[in-house]
Amino acid sequence: MHIAIASSDGETINEHFGKADRLFIYDCAGGRLTLLFVRAVIPLSTGDPGHAFDPQRMAVTLAALRNCARVYCTRIGERPREELEKAGIEVVVGAGAIAAICG
């Protein structure tokens, strides 16, 4: 199963989904986690708490998540969560070591 992690350092789940500028894509199989790609994305958040949802930015992010079944992040807005779920991607909110995910 391919999973995506919103992380600033590639070691911990420590990013808000909408603020991430890259997503770490891993394969989780047989209890092993293997890094496949680091995909650049345009952050969904503009920094303004009242910013409008941008469907074009979300489309770019969804393309970066192709083949992913799950996304891990520390926080996520309601609308991006809805869009991920519509695309069949499970959202897991929490923080911690990436290495502990597939154990």
Biopython code that builds the backbone (N, CA, C, O; Angstrom):
import numpy as np
from Bio.PDB.StructureBuilder import StructureBuilder

atoms = [
    (1, "MET", "N", (0.846, -1.175, 0.000)),
    (1, "MET", "CA", (0.000, 0.000, 0.000)),
    (1, "MET", "C", (0.895, 1.243, 0.000)),
    (1, "MET", "O", (1.861, 1.320, 0.759)),
    (2, "HIS", "N", (0.570, 2.199, -0.846)),
    (2, "HIS", "CA", (1.310, 3.454, -0.869)),
    (2, "HIS", "C", (0.650, 4.443, 0.087)),
    (2, "HIS", "O", (-0.574, 4.566, 0.135)),
    (3, "ILE", "N", (1.492, 5.145, 0.849)),
    (3, "ILE", "CA", (1.016, 6.144, 1.795)),
    (3, "ILE", "C", (1.798, 7.436, 1.567)),
    (3, "ILE", "O", (2.912, 7.423, 1.044)),
    (4, "ALA", "N", (1.192, 8.542, 1.968)),
    (4, "ALA", "CA", (1.849, 9.848, 1.843)),
    (4, "ALA", "C", (1.970, 10.467, 3.225)),
    (4, "ALA", "O", (1.071, 10.341, 4.056)),
    (5, "ILE", "N", (3.081, 11.131, 3.459)),
    (5, "ILE", "CA", (3.361, 11.759, 4.749)),
    (5, "ILE", "C", (3.629, 13.241, 4.527)),
    (5, "ILE", "O", (4.442, 13.615, 3.682)),
    (6, "ALA", "N", (2.939, 14.082, 5.294)),
    (6, "ALA", "CA", (3.235, 15.518, 5.298)),
    (6, "ALA", "C", (4.311, 15.728, 6.370)),
    (6, "ALA", "O", (4.048, 15.633, 7.568)),
    (7, "SER", "N", (5.525, 16.015, 5.903)),
    (7, "SER", "CA", (6.667, 16.119, 6.808)),
    (7, "SER", "C", (7.624, 17.189, 6.313)),
    (7, "SER", "O", (7.791, 17.381, 5.109)),
    (8, "SER", "N", (8.251, 17.883, 7.257)),
    (8, "SER", "CA", (9.260, 18.873, 6.884)),
    (8, "SER", "C", (10.656, 18.264, 6.830)),
    (8, "SER", "O", (11.560, 18.827, 6.212)),
    (9, "ASP", "N", (10.834, 17.098, 7.486)),
    (9, "ASP", "CA", (12.173, 16.530, 7.588)),
    (9, "ASP", "C", (12.310, 15.090, 7.068)),
    (9, "ASP", "O", (13.416, 14.552, 7.042)),
    (10, "GLY", "N", (11.222, 14.475, 6.662)),
    (10, "GLY", "CA", (11.280, 13.107, 6.165)),
    (10, "GLY", "C", (11.451, 12.053, 7.240)),
    (10, "GLY", "O", (11.607, 10.871, 6.936)),
    (11, "GLU", "N", (11.422, 12.476, 8.494)),
    (11, "GLU", "CA", (11.572, 11.540, 9.607)),
    (11, "GLU", "C", (10.360, 11.507, 10.518)),
    (11, "GLU", "O", (10.075, 10.493, 11.156)),
    (12, "THR", "N", (9.647, 12.623, 10.574)),
    (12, "THR", "CA", (8.486, 12.711, 11.458)),
    (12, "THR", "C", (7.267, 13.235, 10.716)),
    (12, "THR", "O", (7.386, 13.993, 9.753)),
    (13, "ILE", "N", (6.099, 12.823, 11.176)),
    (13, "ILE", "CA", (4.842, 13.403, 10.701)),
    (13, "ILE", "C", (4.710, 14.693, 11.495)),
    (13, "ILE", "O", (4.416, 14.661, 12.690)),
    (14, "ASN", "N", (4.926, 15.827, 10.839)),
    (14, "ASN", "CA", (4.968, 17.085, 11.580)),
    (14, "ASN", "C", (4.424, 18.281, 10.803)),
    (14, "ASN", "O", (4.678, 19.427, 11.175)),
    (15, "GLU", "N", (3.684, 18.027, 9.735)),
    (15, "GLU", "CA", (3.166, 19.126, 8.916)),
    (15, "GLU", "C", (1.647, 19.113, 8.831)),
    (15, "GLU", "O", (1.017, 18.057, 8.780)),
    (16, "HIS", "N", (1.079, 20.301, 8.817)),
    (16, "HIS", "CA", (-0.324, 20.496, 8.480)),
    (16, "HIS", "C", (-0.448, 20.185, 6.990)),
    (16, "HIS", "O", (0.368, 20.653, 6.196)),
    (17, "PHE", "N", (-1.447, 19.410, 6.603)),
    (17, "PHE", "CA", (-1.584, 19.006, 5.196)),
    (17, "PHE", "C", (-1.573, 20.209, 4.264)),
    (17, "PHE", "O", (-0.878, 20.198, 3.248)),
    (18, "GLY", "N", (-2.332, 21.242, 4.595)),
    (18, "GLY", "CA", (-2.452, 22.407, 3.719)),
    (18, "GLY", "C", (-1.216, 23.275, 3.647)),
    (18, "GLY", "O", (-1.103, 24.106, 2.747)),
    (19, "LYS", "N", (-0.285, 23.105, 4.574)),
    (19, "LYS", "CA", (0.937, 23.905, 4.572)),
    (19, "LYS", "C", (2.129, 23.161, 3.978)),
    (19, "LYS", "O", (3.183, 23.753, 3.743)),
    (20, "ALA", "N", (1.962, 21.876, 3.738)),
    (20, "ALA", "CA", (3.067, 21.069, 3.208)),
    (20, "ALA", "C", (3.435, 21.509, 1.795)),
    (20, "ALA", "O", (2.563, 21.762, 0.965)),
    (21, "ASP", "N", (4.739, 21.599, 1.534)),
    (21, "ASP", "CA", (5.207, 21.914, 0.179)),
    (21, "ASP", "C", (5.821, 20.697, -0.500)),
    (21, "ASP", "O", (6.296, 20.769, -1.633)),
    (22, "ARG", "N", (5.800, 19.578, 0.219)),
    (22, "ARG", "CA", (6.222, 18.302, -0.356)),
    (22, "ARG", "C", (5.580, 17.175, 0.441)),
    (22, "ARG", "O", (5.249, 17.328, 1.616)),
    (23, "LEU", "N", (5.417, 16.057, -0.219)),
    (23, "LEU", "CA", (4.836, 14.870, 0.401)),
    (23, "LEU", "C", (5.786, 13.706, 0.173)),
    (23, "LEU", "O", (6.260, 13.483, -0.941)),
    (24, "PHE", "N", (6.054, 12.982, 1.222)),
    (24, "PHE", "CA", (6.913, 11.802, 1.156)),
    (24, "PHE", "C", (6.014, 10.603, 0.874)),
    (24, "PHE", "O", (5.103, 10.311, 1.648)),
    (25, "ILE", "N", (6.267, 9.916, -0.222)),
    (25, "ILE", "CA", (5.446, 8.778, -0.638)),
    (25, "ILE", "C", (6.223, 7.493, -0.329)),
    (25, "ILE", "O", (7.350, 7.297, -0.784)),
    (26, "TYR", "N", (5.587, 6.635, 0.452)),
    (26, "TYR", "CA", (6.196, 5.373, 0.871)),
    (26, "TYR", "C", (5.342, 4.197, 0.430)),
    (26, "TYR", "O", (4.139, 4.325, 0.205)),
    (27, "ASP", "N", (5.996, 3.047, 0.313)),
    (27, "ASP", "CA", (5.298, 1.783, 0.170)),
    (27, "ASP", "C", (5.368, 1.115, 1.535)),
    (27, "ASP", "O", (6.441, 0.993, 2.125)),
    (28, "CYS", "N", (4.220, 0.687, 2.025)),
    (28, "CYS", "CA", (4.132, -0.014, 3.301)),
    (28, "CYS", "C", (3.655, -1.425, 2.993)),
    (28, "CYS", "O", (2.489, -1.635, 2.662)),
    (29, "ALA", "N", (4.568, -2.396, 3.105)),
    (29, "ALA", "CA", (4.225, -3.780, 2.784)),
    (29, "ALA", "C", (5.078, -4.721, 3.626)),
    (29, "ALA", "O", (6.276, -4.504, 3.808)),
    (30, "GLY", "N", (4.445, -5.754, 4.127)),
    (30, "GLY", "CA", (5.171, -6.756, 4.893)),
    (30, "GLY", "C", (5.873, -6.201, 6.111)),
    (30, "GLY", "O", (6.919, -6.713, 6.509)),
    (31, "GLY", "N", (5.314, -5.159, 6.712)),
    (31, "GLY", "CA", (5.922, -4.547, 7.887)),
    (31, "GLY", "C", (7.112, -3.656, 7.582)),
    (31, "GLY", "O", (7.779, -3.174, 8.498)),
    (32, "ARG", "N", (7.385, -3.432, 6.291)),
    (32, "ARG", "CA", (8.511, -2.578, 5.880)),
    (32, "ARG", "C", (8.009, -1.310, 5.225)),
    (32, "ARG", "O", (7.009, -1.316, 4.506)),
    (33, "LEU", "N", (8.708, -0.235, 5.479)),
    (33, "LEU", "CA", (8.392, 1.066, 4.901)),
    (33, "LEU", "C", (9.531, 1.440, 3.962)),
    (33, "LEU", "O", (10.686, 1.516, 4.380)),
    (34, "THR", "N", (9.205, 1.674, 2.690)),
    (34, "THR", "CA", (10.222, 2.005, 1.690)),
    (34, "THR", "C", (9.859, 3.333, 1.035)),
    (34, "THR", "O", (8.771, 3.485, 0.480)),
    (35, "LEU", "N", (10.778, 4.289, 1.103)),
    (35, "LEU", "CA", (10.558, 5.582, 0.461)),
    (35, "LEU", "C", (10.603, 5.408, -1.049)),
    (35, "LEU", "O", (11.571, 4.876, -1.593)),
    (36, "LEU", "N", (9.555, 5.859, -1.720)),
    (36, "LEU", "CA", (9.473, 5.774, -3.176)),
    (36, "LEU", "C", (9.787, 7.105, -3.843)),
    (36, "LEU", "O", (10.579, 7.163, -4.784)),
    (37, "PHE", "N", (9.164, 8.176, -3.353)),
    (37, "PHE", "CA", (9.283, 9.495, -3.973)),
    (37, "PHE", "C", (9.152, 10.574, -2.913)),
    (37, "PHE", "O", (8.591, 10.348, -1.841)),
    (38, "VAL", "N", (9.671, 11.736, -3.225)),
    (38, "VAL", "CA", (9.343, 12.965, -2.511)),
    (38, "VAL", "C", (8.756, 13.866, -3.588)),
    (38, "VAL", "O", (9.456, 14.278, -4.513)),
    (39, "ARG", "N", (7.475, 14.165, -3.463)),
    (39, "ARG", "CA", (6.786, 14.942, -4.501)),
    (39, "ARG", "C", (6.513, 16.358, -4.014)),
    (39, "ARG", "O", (5.922, 16.557, -2.953)),
    (40, "ALA", "N", (6.941, 17.329, -4.790)),
    (40, "ALA", "CA", (6.679, 18.733, -4.483)),
    (40, "ALA", "C", (5.211, 19.043, -4.769)),
    (40, "ALA", "O", (4.653, 18.578, -5.763)),
    (41, "VAL", "N", (4.598, 19.823, -3.901)),
    (41, "VAL", "CA", (3.225, 20.286, -4.098)),
    (41, "VAL", "C", (3.158, 21.771, -3.764)),
    (41, "VAL", "O", (4.008, 22.301, -3.048)),
    (42, "ILE", "N", (2.150, 22.420, -4.286)),
    (42, "ILE", "CA", (1.900, 23.819, -3.939)),
    (42, "ILE", "C", (1.043, 23.796, -2.682)),
    (42, "ILE", "O", (-0.041, 23.212, -2.696)),
    (43, "PRO", "N", (1.501, 24.421, -1.582)),
    (43, "PRO", "CA", (0.684, 24.399, -0.369)),
    (43, "PRO", "C", (-0.733, 24.910, -0.634)),
    (43, "PRO", "O", (-0.935, 25.888, -1.353)),
    (44, "LEU", "N", (-1.704, 24.226, -0.037)),
    (44, "LEU", "CA", (-3.098, 24.639, -0.188)),
    (44, "LEU", "C", (-3.384, 25.921, 0.580)),
    (44, "LEU", "O", (-4.245, 26.710, 0.189)),
    (45, "SER", "N", (-2.662, 26.122, 1.669)),
    (45, "SER", "CA", (-2.862, 27.299, 2.511)),
    (45, "SER", "C", (-2.075, 28.479, 1.963)),
    (45, "SER", "O", (-0.930, 28.339, 1.534)),
    (46, "THR", "N", (-2.710, 29.635, 1.985)),
    (46, "THR", "CA", (-2.033, 30.858, 1.544)),
    (46, "THR", "C", (-1.448, 31.624, 2.720)),
    (46, "THR", "O", (-0.790, 32.647, 2.532)),
    (47, "GLY", "N", (-1.684, 31.134, 3.927)),
    (47, "GLY", "CA", (-1.227, 31.829, 5.124)),
    (47, "GLY", "C", (-2.316, 32.674, 5.748)),
    (47, "GLY", "O", (-2.212, 33.048, 6.916)),
    (48, "ASP", "N", (-3.348, 32.981, 5.004)),
    (48, "ASP", "CA", (-4.498, 33.741, 5.510)),
    (48, "ASP", "C", (-5.522, 32.747, 6.046)),
    (48, "ASP", "O", (-6.028, 31.925, 5.281)),
    (49, "PRO", "N", (-5.843, 32.797, 7.343)),
    (49, "PRO", "CA", (-6.791, 31.835, 7.923)),
    (49, "PRO", "C", (-8.153, 31.809, 7.221)),
    (49, "PRO", "O", (-8.853, 30.798, 7.276)),
    (50, "GLY", "N", (-8.529, 32.893, 6.572)),
    (50, "GLY", "CA", (-9.824, 32.958, 5.902)),
    (50, "GLY", "C", (-9.762, 32.694, 4.405)),
    (50, "GLY", "O", (-10.716, 32.982, 3.683)),
    (51, "HIS", "N", (-8.641, 32.146, 3.933)),
    (51, "HIS", "CA", (-8.491, 31.955, 2.490)),
    (51, "HIS", "C", (-9.532, 30.982, 1.947)),
    (51, "HIS", "O", (-9.992, 30.075, 2.642)),
    (52, "ALA", "N", (-9.881, 31.197, 0.706)),
    (52, "ALA", "CA", (-10.856, 30.322, 0.038)),
    (52, "ALA", "C", (-10.176, 29.035, -0.419)),
    (52, "ALA", "O", (-8.978, 29.015, -0.700)),
    (53, "PHE", "N", (-10.952, 27.978, -0.486)),
    (53, "PHE", "CA", (-10.453, 26.701, -0.998)),
    (53, "PHE", "C", (-10.132, 26.875, -2.475)),
    (53, "PHE", "O", (-10.915, 27.468, -3.217)),
    (54, "ASP", "N", (-8.990, 26.362, -2.903)),
    (54, "ASP", "CA", (-8.556, 26.493, -4.292)),
    (54, "ASP", "C", (-8.598, 25.121, -4.966)),
    (54, "ASP", "O", (-7.709, 24.301, -4.739)),
    (55, "PRO", "N", (-9.619, 24.858, -5.794)),
    (55, "PRO", "CA", (-9.745, 23.555, -6.438)),
    (55, "PRO", "C", (-8.563, 23.204, -7.338)),
    (55, "PRO", "O", (-8.221, 22.029, -7.475)),
    (56, "GLN", "N", (-7.933, 24.208, -7.953)),
    (56, "GLN", "CA", (-6.788, 23.932, -8.831)),
    (56, "GLN", "C", (-5.587, 23.437, -8.033)),
    (56, "GLN", "O", (-4.905, 22.500, -8.448)),
    (57, "ARG", "N", (-5.330, 24.061, -6.898)),
    (57, "ARG", "CA", (-4.235, 23.594, -6.043)),
    (57, "ARG", "C", (-4.525, 22.185, -5.540)),
    (57, "ARG", "O", (-3.630, 21.341, -5.479)),
    (58, "MET", "N", (-5.778, 21.939, -5.183)),
    (58, "MET", "CA", (-6.141, 20.615, -4.690)),
    (58, "MET", "C", (-5.956, 19.572, -5.782)),
    (58, "MET", "O", (-5.529, 18.453, -5.499)),
    (59, "ALA", "N", (-6.267, 19.916, -7.013)),
    (59, "ALA", "CA", (-6.098, 18.984, -8.132)),
    (59, "ALA", "C", (-4.627, 18.605, -8.303)),
    (59, "ALA", "O", (-4.312, 17.446, -8.570)),
    (60, "VAL", "N", (-3.735, 19.571, -8.151)),
    (60, "VAL", "CA", (-2.297, 19.303, -8.244)),
    (60, "VAL", "C", (-1.872, 18.370, -7.105)),
    (60, "VAL", "O", (-1.089, 17.443, -7.315)),
    (61, "THR", "N", (-2.386, 18.620, -5.916)),
    (61, "THR", "CA", (-2.055, 17.773, -4.770)),
    (61, "THR", "C", (-2.597, 16.366, -4.966)),
    (61, "THR", "O", (-1.904, 15.389, -4.681)),
    (62, "LEU", "N", (-3.825, 16.254, -5.447)),
    (62, "LEU", "CA", (-4.392, 14.923, -5.707)),
    (62, "LEU", "C", (-3.574, 14.160, -6.753)),
    (62, "LEU", "O", (-3.407, 12.945, -6.644)),
    (63, "ALA", "N", (-3.074, 14.857, -7.746)),
    (63, "ALA", "CA", (-2.223, 14.201, -8.752)),
    (63, "ALA", "C", (-0.941, 13.677, -8.104)),
    (63, "ALA", "O", (-0.460, 12.602, -8.462)),
    (64, "ALA", "N", (-0.390, 14.430, -7.153)),
    (64, "ALA", "CA", (0.819, 13.989, -6.449)),
    (64, "ALA", "C", (0.543, 12.772, -5.578)),
    (64, "ALA", "O", (1.460, 12.016, -5.257)),
    (65, "LEU", "N", (-0.707, 12.581, -5.196)),
    (65, "LEU", "CA", (-1.100, 11.473, -4.331)),
    (65, "LEU", "C", (-1.591, 10.256, -5.107)),
    (65, "LEU", "O", (-2.123, 9.319, -4.512)),
    (66, "ARG", "N", (-1.423, 10.258, -6.414)),
    (66, "ARG", "CA", (-1.884, 9.121, -7.214)),
    (66, "ARG", "C", (-1.325, 7.826, -6.632)),
    (66, "ARG", "O", (-0.164, 7.752, -6.230)),
    (67, "ASN", "N", (-2.165, 6.830, -6.598)),
    (67, "ASN", "CA", (-1.839, 5.502, -6.070)),
    (67, "ASN", "C", (-1.698, 5.433, -4.555)),
    (67, "ASN", "O", (-1.387, 4.366, -4.026)),
    (68, "CYS", "N", (-1.914, 6.530, -3.843)),
    (68, "CYS", "CA", (-1.821, 6.496, -2.380)),
    (68, "CYS", "C", (-3.175, 6.135, -1.777)),
    (68, "CYS", "O", (-4.214, 6.626, -2.219)),
    (69, "ALA", "N", (-3.153, 5.284, -0.781)),
    (69, "ALA", "CA", (-4.374, 4.870, -0.089)),
    (69, "ALA", "C", (-4.598, 5.667, 1.184)),
    (69, "ALA", "O", (-5.715, 5.716, 1.699)),
    (70, "ARG", "N", (-3.531, 6.301, 1.702)),
    (70, "ARG", "CA", (-3.630, 6.963, 2.997)),
    (70, "ARG", "C", (-2.691, 8.155, 3.032)),
    (70, "ARG", "O", (-1.627, 8.140, 2.413)),
    (71, "VAL", "N", (-3.100, 9.204, 3.774)),
    (71, "VAL", "CA", (-2.277, 10.384, 4.012)),
    (71, "VAL", "C", (-2.164, 10.584, 5.515)),
    (71, "VAL", "O", (-3.160, 10.515, 6.235)),
    (72, "TYR", "N", (-0.948, 10.833, 5.984)),
    (72, "TYR", "CA", (-0.688, 11.140, 7.389)),
    (72, "TYR", "C", (-0.273, 12.601, 7.490)),
    (72, "TYR", "O", (0.565, 13.069, 6.719)),
    (73, "CYS", "N", (-0.863, 13.323, 8.446)),
    (73, "CYS", "CA", (-0.530, 14.724, 8.672)),
    (73, "CYS", "C", (-0.898, 15.103, 10.101)),
    (73, "CYS", "O", (-1.608, 14.359, 10.777)),
    (74, "THR", "N", (-0.418, 16.261, 10.566)),
    (74, "THR", "CA", (-0.747, 16.684, 11.930)),
    (74, "THR", "C", (-2.097, 17.379, 12.009)),
    (74, "THR", "O", (-2.776, 17.320, 13.034)),
    (75, "ARG", "N", (-2.482, 18.036, 10.924)),
    (75, "ARG", "CA", (-3.786, 18.713, 10.859)),
    (75, "ARG", "C", (-4.202, 18.778, 9.408)),
    (75, "ARG", "O", (-3.385, 18.639, 8.497)),
    (76, "ILE", "N", (-5.525, 18.999, 9.207)),
    (76, "ILE", "CA", (-6.047, 19.134, 7.847)),
    (76, "ILE", "C", (-7.373, 19.878, 7.916)),
    (76, "ILE", "O", (-8.161, 19.674, 8.840)),
    (77, "GLY", "N", (-7.613, 20.728, 6.948)),
    (77, "GLY", "CA", (-8.880, 21.440, 6.878)),
    (77, "GLY", "C", (-10.018, 20.513, 6.460)),
    (77, "GLY", "O", (-9.798, 19.446, 5.885)),
    (78, "GLU", "N", (-11.221, 20.941, 6.758)),
    (78, "GLU", "CA", (-12.404, 20.126, 6.459)),
    (78, "GLU", "C", (-12.560, 19.852, 4.958)),
    (78, "GLU", "O", (-12.801, 18.714, 4.554)),
    (79, "ARG", "N", (-12.425, 20.874, 4.155)),
    (79, "ARG", "CA", (-12.628, 20.695, 2.704)),
    (79, "ARG", "C", (-11.553, 19.812, 2.073)),
    (79, "ARG", "O", (-11.895, 18.916, 1.302)),
    (80, "PRO", "N", (-10.262, 20.027, 2.369)),
    (80, "PRO", "CA", (-9.266, 19.107, 1.817)),
    (80, "PRO", "C", (-9.501, 17.662, 2.266)),
    (80, "PRO", "O", (-9.307, 16.734, 1.481)),
    (81, "ARG", "N", (-9.913, 17.466, 3.509)),
    (81, "ARG", "CA", (-10.212, 16.113, 3.988)),
    (81, "ARG", "C", (-11.340, 15.499, 3.160)),
    (81, "ARG", "O", (-11.265, 14.336, 2.762)),
    (82, "GLU", "N", (-12.375, 16.281, 2.908)),
    (82, "GLU", "CA", (-13.509, 15.796, 2.108)),
    (82, "GLU", "C", (-13.048, 15.406, 0.707)),
    (82, "GLU", "O", (-13.459, 14.370, 0.183)),
    (83, "GLU", "N", (-12.203, 16.227, 0.103)),
    (83, "GLU", "CA", (-11.726, 15.953, -1.251)),
    (83, "GLU", "C", (-10.861, 14.685, -1.292)),
    (83, "GLU", "O", (-10.963, 13.892, -2.228)),
    (84, "LEU", "N", (-10.020, 14.499, -0.287)),
    (84, "LEU", "CA", (-9.212, 13.286, -0.226)),
    (84, "LEU", "C", (-10.103, 12.056, -0.067)),
    (84, "LEU", "O", (-9.900, 11.043, -0.736)),
    (85, "GLU", "N", (-11.081, 12.152, 0.814)),
    (85, "GLU", "CA", (-11.979, 11.020, 1.032)),
    (85, "GLU", "C", (-12.796, 10.700, -0.218)),
    (85, "GLU", "O", (-13.049, 9.532, -0.512)),
    (86, "LYS", "N", (-13.209, 11.732, -0.955)),
    (86, "LYS", "CA", (-13.919, 11.503, -2.225)),
    (86, "LYS", "C", (-13.036, 10.749, -3.213)),
    (86, "LYS", "O", (-13.522, 9.957, -4.020)),
    (87, "ALA", "N", (-11.745, 11.002, -3.138)),
    (87, "ALA", "CA", (-10.780, 10.351, -4.030)),
    (87, "ALA", "C", (-10.383, 8.959, -3.516)),
    (87, "ALA", "O", (-9.560, 8.277, -4.126)),
    (88, "GLY", "N", (-10.978, 8.549, -2.390)),
    (88, "GLY", "CA", (-10.692, 7.224, -1.842)),
    (88, "GLY", "C", (-9.426, 7.156, -1.003)),
    (88, "GLY", "O", (-8.878, 6.074, -0.790)),
    (89, "ILE", "N", (-8.957, 8.308, -0.525)),
    (89, "ILE", "CA", (-7.739, 8.368, 0.281)),
    (89, "ILE", "C", (-8.121, 8.593, 1.742)),
    (89, "ILE", "O", (-8.794, 9.569, 2.076)),
    (90, "GLU", "N", (-7.685, 7.686, 2.600)),
    (90, "GLU", "CA", (-7.946, 7.791, 4.041)),
    (90, "GLU", "C", (-7.014, 8.833, 4.641)),
    (90, "GLU", "O", (-5.843, 8.910, 4.268)),
    (91, "VAL", "N", (-7.530, 9.638, 5.571)),
    (91, "VAL", "CA", (-6.735, 10.654, 6.248)),
    (91, "VAL", "C", (-6.490, 10.205, 7.684)),
    (91, "VAL", "O", (-7.425, 9.849, 8.402)),
    (92, "VAL", "N", (-5.216, 10.226, 8.098)),
    (92, "VAL", "CA", (-4.839, 9.891, 9.466)),
    (92, "VAL", "C", (-4.165, 11.120, 10.061)),
    (92, "VAL", "O", (-3.139, 11.580, 9.560)),
    (93, "VAL", "N", (-4.750, 11.647, 11.135)),
    (93, "VAL", "CA", (-4.209, 12.854, 11.776)),
    (93, "VAL", "C", (-3.480, 12.454, 13.048)),
    (93, "VAL", "O", (-4.027, 11.755, 13.901)),
    (94, "GLY", "N", (-2.246, 12.905, 13.161)),
    (94, "GLY", "CA", (-1.425, 12.610, 14.331)),
    (94, "GLY", "C", (-0.004, 13.053, 14.058)),
    (94, "GLY", "O", (0.301, 13.578, 12.987)),
    (95, "ALA", "N", (0.857, 12.840, 15.029)),
    (95, "ALA", "CA", (2.261, 13.194, 14.891)),
    (95, "ALA", "C", (3.101, 12.031, 15.386)),
    (95, "ALA", "O", (2.626, 11.186, 16.145)),
    (96, "GLY", "N", (4.342, 11.995, 14.956)),
    (96, "GLY", "CA", (5.245, 10.956, 15.429)),
    (96, "GLY", "C", (6.231, 10.531, 14.368)),
    (96, "GLY", "O", (6.309, 11.119, 13.289)),
    (97, "ALA", "N", (6.978, 9.504, 14.695)),
    (97, "ALA", "CA", (8.018, 8.996, 13.799)),
    (97, "ALA", "C", (7.402, 8.274, 12.608)),
    (97, "ALA", "O", (6.505, 7.446, 12.766)),
    (98, "ILE", "N", (7.888, 8.593, 11.433)),
    (98, "ILE", "CA", (7.418, 7.923, 10.214)),
    (98, "ILE", "C", (7.751, 6.430, 10.279)),
    (98, "ILE", "O", (6.951, 5.597, 9.851)),
    (99, "ALA", "N", (8.909, 6.094, 10.806)),
    (99, "ALA", "CA", (9.360, 4.706, 10.864)),
    (99, "ALA", "C", (8.405, 3.807, 11.643)),
    (99, "ALA", "O", (8.394, 2.594, 11.430)),
    (100, "ALA", "N", (7.605, 4.379, 12.540)),
    (100, "ALA", "CA", (6.696, 3.584, 13.367)),
    (100, "ALA", "C", (5.370, 3.256, 12.684)),
    (100, "ALA", "O", (4.568, 2.504, 13.238)),
    (101, "ILE", "N", (5.127, 3.797, 11.510)),
    (101, "ILE", "CA", (3.835, 3.627, 10.855)),
    (101, "ILE", "C", (3.562, 2.197, 10.394)),
    (101, "ILE", "O", (2.463, 1.677, 10.585)),
    (102, "CYS", "N", (4.540, 1.584, 9.804)),
    (102, "CYS", "CA", (4.312, 0.309, 9.111)),
    (102, "CYS", "C", (4.881, -0.875, 9.906)),
    (102, "CYS", "O", (5.383, -1.835, 9.322)),
    (103, "GLY", "N", (4.799, -0.801, 11.224)),
    (103, "GLY", "CA", (5.425, -1.850, 12.010)),
    (103, "GLY", "C", (4.499, -2.912, 12.494)),
    (103, "GLY", "O", (4.931, -3.847, 13.168)),
]
sb = StructureBuilder()
sb.init_structure("model")
sb.init_model(0)
sb.init_chain("A")
sb.init_seg("    ")
for serial, (resi, resn, name, xyz) in enumerate(atoms, 1):
    if name == "N":
        sb.init_residue(resn, " ", resi, " ")
    sb.init_atom(name, np.array(xyz, "f"), 0.0, 1.0, " ", f" {name:<3s}", serial, name[0])
structure = sb.get_structure()
